Amino acid sequence: MWTDYYLKFTNYENYSQTMPEALQTEASESHATDVIGTLYRTDTFAPLDGFHVNLRLRNGTPLPPELEPFSLPTPTIPKRVFA
């Protein structure tokens, strides 16, 4: 089983400096990272603030403490999810 996290950084540089290097790889046995970047409103197609990343961690693997300030509540209807 997996736990999904929805992360929002200020920009790419903030992401690359904050995200642990081991989690910046696309996938491993313990995680999957989906770098989205800019998300857009579905009604106006206006860009939403921030640089967005979805992170999937194997159950029992805690979210690294340095990522906690960037974690968003799980959206009711996520714009993008893992298959």
Summary of the structure (lengths in Angstrom):
residues: 83
radius of gyration: 12.6
end to end distance: 13.3
largest distance: 38.9
contacts: 194
relative contact order: 0.33
helix: 19%
strand: 34%
